[in-house]
Amino acid sequence: MSTTTATTAPAIDPARRHTSLYTDLSRRIKAEGLMTRRPGWYAARFGVLTLGFAAATALLLTLGQTWWQLVVAALFGVLFTQAAFLSHDGAHRQIFTSGRKNEWASRTLGNLVVGLSYGWWMRKHSRHHANPNKVGHDEDIRPGALVFTAEHAYARGGLRRWLTARQGWLFWPMTTLEGLNLHVGAVRTVLGRAPVAHRGTEIAMLAVRLVGWPALVLTTLGAGLGAAFLAVELVVFGVYMAGCFAPSHKGMPIVPKDLTLDFLRRQVLTSRNIRGGRAMDWAMGGLNLQVEHHLFPSMPSVALREAVPIVRAYCAKHDVPYTEAGLFESYGIVVRWLNEVGMGHADPFACPFADRYRVG
């Protein structure tokens, strides 16, 4: 008579199981060649951007004293934003295989062309990618002009409380000052006490951009038209930047301090993709495919669209909500959600399956 002995399989640690879940997806993405650098595409993108700046500069210098110069100013606002997107790709090591080349490409574009501090961006953006929308970790949801939790909304009183309750409606008017805010943040960073690699170089580059560029415009156009030119350029730059970054995470779940999620769910649950084709990819610098970007930040932005069907199907298979919306639909979501938070009505983690995804 034969007997069999029943054995119990060892329990699998949830954190380890979730880690392997991302590892399996990462292995599939790499097998498809989507992490391979695309130097030719980036060279073409840089070439088109250079031609755009050359054409805009020629118009600035030759059109003379005409209000058509304000159209040129808007064009510069678009070009500076596109340069910021390219700098963003470099900061994520998407352009070159060499980390040093990526760093200096991003630093040069960011400081010298756009007027942003590479050191500030890396410190702030790295924290955001590590813990998107997590209270106390992600500086993008730190209370300031806007608040992102009901707790912070309730902490305000008087006029600030009244404005906060309407912050969704005020969001777009406020973005007209975002360009100026980004330049001020860059200067504060390089002149502050926080450590900044190559501080002297960043200061020199920012001085050329933030002093030399206005000087060129004012010298060419005079005080009145020159000031209007710079104002239009800053407004377009700020609104364009906000219009591309805000839909990615605003109106998505805010993760409480005490909630730990595994990497795949931490990135997917807090990110929103914007529907559209290759034209949308260009207009938003790849930020419209935020889910894939957060899962694979060093993936060249041109490859993100190829990763979408793989990631979407993988999330569906493993019951992980994958969020997509139209561009203007996402703007409506952002405005409504900011108003809800400002009035103290929003749940800080209104996400299905939150408890199931809790790791720690």
N, C-alpha and C positions, 0 to 999 in steps of 0.2 A: 504494500500500500504506500503510495507516494504522498507526500505532504508538501504544501507550498507555504512559505512564510511571507505574510504580507509586510511590505515595507512602506513607510511613509516618505514621500519626497520631501527634501528639505525646503523650508519656506524661502521664498525669494524676496530679498529686501526690496521694498517699493522703489526706493531711490535708484537702486541698481537697475531694476526693470525699466524705469523711465529713461535712464541714461542710455541703455541699450536700444531703446525705441528711437532716440535721436541718432544713435550710431548707425542703425540700419538705414535710416533715411540718408544720412551723410554718405554712406558707402554707395548708395544708389546714385546720388547726385554726382559723386566723383567718377563713377563708372561711366556716366553719360558725358564726361569731359567738360562739365559746366564750370569747374573751378579753374580751368586752363586760362592763362592770361591771353588777352586779345590786343597785342601791341599795335597791329595795323588799324584796328577800329579806333583806338585811342589817339593814334597819330592823325587820323582823318578828322576826328572830333576836335582835336587841338588846332588843326589847320583851318577848319571852318571858323572856329572861334577867333583865331588870329585875323582872318580875313574880315570878319565882322567888326572887330575893333578897328582895323585899318580903315574900313569904309566909313564907320561912324566918326572916327577922328578927322578924316578928310572932309566930311560934311560940316563938322564943327568949325573947322578952320577956313572953309570956303563959302559957306552960305551967307555969312555976314550978319548984320543986325536985323534979323527977322524972327518973328514969333514961331516960324517953322522950326526954329532951333529947339523948341520944346518937344517936338516929335523926335528929334535926335536925342534929346535927354532921356525920353522914354526908352529909346533903343539902347542907350547905355545902361539903363536900369535892368533891361532884359539880359544884356551881355554880362554884366557883373554877376547876375544871378546864375547864369550858365557857367561862368568861371567858378563860382562857389560850388556848384554841383561837381565840377571836375576836380576841384580841390578836395571835396568830400570823398570822391572815389580814391584819390591818392592817399588820404588819411586812413582809409580802410585797406590799404595795400592791394588795391584792385588793378593798378596800372602796370607796375613792374614786378618782376620776381624779387628784385632787391628792395629790402625794407628801407635802406638809406635813400635810394632814388625816389621811392614813393614819398618818404618824409619830406625831402627837399622840394619835390614837385608841388606837394600840398602846401608847404610853408611859403613857397614863392608865390603861388597863385593866390593863396589865402591872404597873406600880408601885403604883398606888393600890388596885386591886381584888384582884389576885392576890398581890402581894408579890414580884414578880420585877423585876429591873433590865432595862429596855429596852436600855440600852447593852451590858450583858453578853450579852443574847440576840442582838442584832444582830451583835456581833463573833463570837460562837461559832457561831451558826447560819449566818451568811454563809459562813464557812470550810467548814462542813459541806456546804452546797449546792454550793460550787465544786468540792470534791473529796471526795465521799462515800466513806467507808470507805478512804481512802488514808492509808497510814502516814506520819506526820510532817506531815500537813496537816489532817486531820479530828480536831478535839478530842474528838469523841464516841467515838473509839477510842483515846484517850490512856490509857496504863496508870494505874490508880488502884486502887480497890477491886476492879475487874475487869481482866483483861487480854484482849487480842484477837488476839495472835499467840503462836505457840509460843516464839518468841525471848524475849519478855517473861516467859512462864511459867517458862522454864528459868532466868531470871536471879534468881528468887526462891528462898529457902532456908528451912529450919526450919518454923515454924508457918505462915508465909505461903505457903510452897510447898504444904503440906498443904491449906490452905484453898483455894488457887487451883485445885488439882486437883479440887475439889468445888464450884467457883464456880457451876456451872449450878444445882445444888440450892439453893445459898444465894441465888441471884438474887432470887427472890420475897420471902423474908424481908428482904433488904436494901432492897427497894423501899419498905418501910414507913418508912424513914428518908429517902426521897428528897424528900419535901416540905420537911422541915427543911433538907436539904442545899441545895435550891434557894433558900430564903430566906437561908441563910448566904452562898451564892455571890453573891446580889444585894447584900448589905451589904458584903461584901469588895470588890466591884467599885466601888461608889460611894464607898467610903472609901479605896480604893487609889490607886496612882499612875498606872494606865493611864488614857488620855484617855477621858472620858465627856462627851458633849454634854449640856448642861443639867444638869450634875451637881447643882446646888443644888435644882433642881426634883425630880429623882429622889430625892434624900435626903429632902426634905420629904414627898413622896408615900409613900415607904417607911416613914417614921417614923409617919405616920398609920395605915398598914395594919398594920405589925408591932408597934407599941406600942398604938395605939388599939383595934384589934380584940381582942387579948387582954384589955385593960383592960375593955372592954365586957362580954366573956364572964365574966370573973372577978367583976366587980361585980354582974352579974345573977345568977350561979349560985353564987357563993361559991368558996372555994379548991379544995375537993375535987372537986365536980362540974364546976366550971369547968375544972380541969386535965384531967379525963377528957374533957370536951367538946373541948378544943383538941387533945388527943392523937388522938382519933378522927378529927377533921377533917383533921389532918395526915397520918394514915395513909391515909385514903381518897384524899386529894389525891395523895399520892406514888404509891400503887399504881395509881391510875387513869391518871396521867400516864405512868408506866412501861409500863403495859399497852397504851397507845396508841402510844407512840414506839418501844418495843423491837422489835416485830415488823417494823417498816419496813425495818431494815437488819441487825439482828443475825442471824447465821447466813447472811448473804450474803457474796460474795467480799470479801476484804480486798485492796486494791490495793497492791502494793509501791511503795516510793519511786521506783524507776527505771522504772516502767511508765506510759506515757502513753496514754490512751484518748481517742478523739474524744468530743464532748459527749454525743451520743445514747447511745452504748454505756456511757459512764462513768456516766450516770444510770440507765439501764435495768438493767444487769448487777448493780448494787449495791442495787437496791430490790425490795421485795416488796409486792404488793397483798394485801389481805385480802378474801376473798369475802364477799358480803352485799348487802343492798339499801339503801334510803334510811335505814332505821332504823340500820344499821351506820354509814352516813355521818354521821348525827347523833351517835351514841354516840362515834365516834372523831374527830369534827371534821374529816372529810375525809382524815385521815392514813392511813386504810385504803387509799386510792388513791394510794399513794406514788410509783408509776412516773410517773403523769401529773402529779402535783404537782412532782416533780423536773424533769420536762421543761418544764413551764410553771408556774413558781412564782407568777406573778402572775395566774394564772387563778382566778376566784372559785371557792371550794371547792364550791359548789353545781353548777358546770358540769363538775366532774371526771368524774362518772359518764357524762356524755354523750360525753366524750373517749375513754373506755375502749375501745369497739369499734374506733374509728379507730386508736388507738395499737397495740392488740393485733394488728390485721390488718396494720398497717404493719411491725411488728416481725417477724411471721411471714413476710411477703413478702421481707424483707431478712435473714432468718436470724439474728435477734437474740433470744436467749432472754428470754421474758417470764414472770416468776414470779408465781404466785398461790397462796394457801393459805387454808384455813379458819382462823378465829381461834385455836381451841384447838390445831389442828395447828401453827400458827406458834409458839405458846408452847412446844410440845414440841420443835420444831426449835431454838428459842433455847436451851432448857435443855441439850439434847444437845450442841449445838455449843459452848456455853460450857464444858461439861465436857471435850469433846475438846481444845479449845484449852488449857484449864487443865492437862491431862495431857500437852500437847506433841504431840498426834497430828494436829492439823488442818493441812491445806495452806493457806498464806496466800492462794493464789489458785486455789482448786479450781473453775475455771470452764471449761466447754467453749469452744473457739475462742479462748482467750486470746491465743495467738500471732497468729492471723489479725487480731485487733482492735488489735494494737499499732501505734500511730502513730509513736512516737518511742522 
